[in-house]
Amino acid sequence: MVQQRAFPKVVCVQEIQNWVRVEGDRLVFPGGGTSFPKGVKDYVDEIRRVVPLKSGNIRTALDVGCGDLLVGFEIIVKIRVASFGASLMDYNILTMSIAPMDIHEAQVQFALERGLPAMLGILSTYRLPYPSRSFDMAHCSRCLVPWTAYGTQYWNLELGVKSSCFLSMRCPNAPLSTQISQFQDHIILTIFFIKCLDGVYLMEIDRVLRPGGYWVVSGPPISWKSSYKGWERKAQDLEKEQISLEDLARRLCWKKIAERGPIAVWRKPTNHIHCIQKLKAWKSPHFCAETDPDAGWYKEMDPCITPLPKVTDIRSISGGALERWPKMLNTAPPRIRNGVTRGATVNTFNKDNQIWIKRVSYYGSVLKSLGAGKYRNIMDMNAGLGGFAAAISKQQVWVMNVVPFDAQNNTLGIVYERGLIGTYMNWCEAFSTYPRTYDLIHAHGVFSMYMGK
Ligand SMILES: C[S@@+](CC[C@H](N)C(=O)[O-])C[C@H]1O[C@@H](n2cnc3c(N)ncnc32)[C@H](O)[C@@H]1O
């Protein structure tokens, strides 16, 4: 599935850059491109020298800006979507690849058609739709996200149609500009509030990274000394960018553990004991106060560090240590053992697992094609503790575990602590994907939840 049926014209122009090649009647995606000139496998091998990809401690990864796919009339001009996540499968690492719908076209659709976990996602105004402490590793290769720059917040008032407002007055003295444009028969007045915050996107990465998690970056500004000409950028600008990135990472209390050629790697601390001391001296940034660290549905990003659960011993892992993969799948995770999730105990967790093993076995007897290798992309619309995904995990499938944002208990953190992936969602809205991207959709207790809404 990670391969596609071949269309030779696609390949002939791309052979030199090694993004795609024909093998029999299949297209194979070695990765390639400017970031991975020798292919994504060599790129991941390089990361493996620094990040213990094979240890079983790295199970969930986030790839921000997962791909290019620019389609011409006759040929595909660029094509390397979610190859990083595809390559990590060799290490039993499950990668959530995200990218917006932009000039790179239907990159997420293409990733899903390759059978890779992906969804539309962007670092913009709102938090990513995942709980805090979800990913063991986050990655950006040439994703061009302005990690250290100011973001833009705007209030978009559409005259003549239903208005939609995204207004925040947290920054009331910020410079303000307006724009009037016309779309079909209505006028749009947009007021931009330029945000007075910087580094907010990296703070969001910090929120979703696990204690001790890794942040892997390649592309500008890393390795600017050798690459600035190829990127057609000024060396001084890139140098300044890298200095600010290093400074911001230091202020998040991350430790830079390597810079090897085009790749730089930082590590988030396993707890905030030292960071609390450092931040007292630095004054900026500050720890976020009184916000739910796990809130991730239409929740605006804040320019602050999400505090890790408190510990008293410097050697402790905040929130509790996870088992290694695959043991973590069926062991009650810390969010249950610590009693922080309402309604979930070790006992209910174990019972839930037993129930889902029986149900999935029953599904298999009714739906004969389940287990016949016909399905790859599966969605569970109301995943609860992730029991369905765990029970089906022996098959060659991956499950997008969806936890409705207004579910009685927020269980998505538990799902991630089991080494599974998923997202928050409001089923009154469209899912952040493309049509026809899932092979099987599982719904348990969804419709009763939305009755009368
Ligand atoms: C030049 S491509 C790099 C693709 C791939 N990572 C690689 O190295 O070949 C940039 C990618 O970043 C994505 N991107 C740009 N801004 C983003 C943002 N704010 N949040 C998420 N993705 C973003 C683009 O949609 C695109 O997928």
The ligand as a Gaussian input file, in Angstrom:
#p B3LYP/6-31G(d) Opt

LIG

0 1
 C        8.513000      22.179000       1.123000
 S        7.294000      21.102000       1.731000
 C        8.264000      19.894000       2.575000
 C        7.678000      18.527000       2.472000
 C        8.436000      17.385000       3.156000
 N        8.476000      17.557000       4.602000
 C        9.815000      17.238000       2.556000
 O       10.793000      17.492000       3.240000
 O        9.891000      16.871000       1.392000
 C        6.586000      22.051000       3.028000
 C        5.450000      21.355000       3.727000
 O        5.110000      22.073000       4.910000
 C        3.700000      22.281000       4.951000
 N        3.438000      23.465000       5.796000
 C        3.747000      24.759000       5.546000
 N        3.328000      25.553000       6.562000
 C        2.743000      24.730000       7.488000
 C        2.105000      24.936000       8.764000
 N        1.996000      26.154000       9.288000
 N        1.620000      23.867000       9.436000
 C        1.725000      22.614000       8.905000
 N        2.323000      22.371000       7.712000
 C        2.822000      23.399000       7.012000
 C        3.325000      22.399000       3.484000
 O        1.948000      22.179000       3.254000
 C        4.186000      21.289000       2.901000
 O        3.604000      20.029000       3.110000

